[in-house]
């Protein structure tokens, strides 16, 4: 597995992620001409995520890249927090149904665990960790919504087919990438990051 990165040429900043879907969402948030894909062979293995919070995982990933490259970089971690399940799956969202990290299995288990439950409230939360000139910063984005009773839509990834944001009659998986990035947890966190960088 390769590390794919995004560079903002003027700032020379790396997006520390091996998730092609996340990288596509970041691309949608930034001017196309400022983004360059990076095949970083220095990271042939998966970046470690062994923390018990989103903050810890995002920071762990970005520190790995910074220690290897010495360059400004950022990473994110995202969790789906379901009210009726006391915030689960949360930090374990990607591997909710097992270490194989299969989205279909994760959604099926979540729908099973919510069977008969009347409270469908949930939220997506993203934490972005940035190392900028040796200092560490955090940015958070939250999208409130609900879990649907069945999957709907073919776009997006992860839990998108069963998450409907508040104020909408469609799931994330029924939205275009541009629509989703405007209101999504990751989009909001990246907006805060970009605002911070714009002041540098």
N, C-alpha and C positions, 0 to 999 in steps of 0.2 A: 504494500500500500504506500502511496506517495503522499507527501505533504504537498497540498496545493496552497498557493499563497496569492495574495493580492498586494500589489505595490501601488502606492500613490507616489508617482515619480519624484515630486518635489520633496516629499517627506521620507521616501524610502521605508515604508512601513509594511510589515508582513501580517496577513491574516492567517493565524495559526490554526488551520483546520484541515482535516482529511475527509470531510463530508462534502461531496459534490453538490448536494442539494442546498446546504447552507451557503456555499460559495456562490451558487447561482442567485440566491436571495441577496447576498451582499452586492453582487454585480448590478442587480436591479436598483439598488439604492444609490449607486455612485455613477458619475459620468463615465461612459464606456471607455473613452480614450484615456482615462487615468488608470485603468486596471490592466495589469499584466499577470498572466498565469505563471506560476513558478513550479517547476519540477524539482523539488528539493530532495535529492538522493541521500542527503545526510539524515533523512528521517524515513528509512525503509519500513519501520514498524509503526504500529498504532501508537499515538500519543496516549500516555497514561492518564486515567481519570479514576482515582481511587479515593477522592474526598467524599465526605458525607453531607456536603452542601454544594449548591450551584457555584457559589463564590469560590470555594476551595478547588473545585474541578477546573473552572475557568483559569484561575491563577496557576494551578499546577501545569496546565497545558502551555500557557504563555511563558512561564518560567523555563520550561524545557526548550522552547524555541529560542528564547533570549540567551540562555546559557550556551546554546550551540552556535548562534549567529552573532550575538552581541548587538543586534539591530532592534530598533523600535518595532513592537509587534502587539497584536491583540488576539484574544481568543474568547469564545463564548461557551456557555453551557446553558441548557434550557430544560425546564421541567414542566410537566402538566400536573397541576395540583387540583385534586377533586375534593370538594368540601365533604361529601358524604363518606369519603374514605380517609378522612383526617389528613388530607394533603397528599396522599399517595396518588400516583406513583412517585411524584416529585423528582428528586435527584436520581432515582432509579428508572426513570421513564424509558430510556432506550433499551434497558434490559429487564423490563417488568416481567416478561414471561420467560426469561432465561438469557444466558450470556450470548446466545446466538444473535440477539438483537434483531428479531424479525418483527416488522411493524404489524403485519396481519395478526400474529400471535399476541402481540401486546394489546391491540384493539379488542380482540376476541376475549381476552382475559378481563380487560377492564369492563366491557359490556356484561360479561358474566357476573362479575363482582357487584355490578350495579343493578342486577335484575331484581325487580320489585321495589327498588328505591325510588321515592318520589322527588328527592332533592337531586337535581342534575347540575347544580352550579359547579363551575370549574374555572380555572384560569391558567393561561400559559405565562410562564415567567422566564425571562432571559437575563442572565448576568454576563456582561462583557468585562473582561479584565484587560487592561492596557498597561504595557510597560513603555513609558515614554521618557527618554533620556535618563534611564536608570530608576525612575520612580514609578510606583504602581498606582493605578487608578481603577475605579469600578463604575460601571454604568448599568442601570437596570431598566427593563421594559416589561410591562404587564398588560395582558389582554384578557379582560373578563368575558366569560361566556357560559356555555353549557354543553354537556355531553348529550348527543342525540341518541335515540334508541336503536338506530341502524346506520350503517355506513352510507355515505352519499357523496359522489363526486370522484373524479379521476385525477385531479391536479394535486399539487402539493406533495407532502410526504409525512411520515410518522403518523401522528394521531389526527391529521387534518380532516380525514373523512368523517370523523365523529365529533368534531369540535365546531360549534356554531357561536361566533362572537355576538355579544349583546348588540341589539339594534339591527341585526341582519337576519334574513330568512334563508341564508345559505351557509354551508360549512366552508371552512378554509379550502377544502378540496374542490369546491365549486366556484372558487374565485380565480381570477387571473393572478399572476405573480405580482403585477403592479397594484391590483386591488388589495391583495393580502399584505404587501409590504407597507402600505400606507397605515394600516391599523394594527399590524401584528406586534407581538412582544419583541421579536428580534428587530423588526424595523424601527420601533420606538427606541430601543437601546442603541442601535446604530446611529439614529438621528442625534442622540445625545453625544455619542463618540465624535461624530463629524463636527458637531457644534464646538466641542472642546478643541479638536484639531484645527478648526478654522481660526481659532484665536492664537495659534502658535506661529 
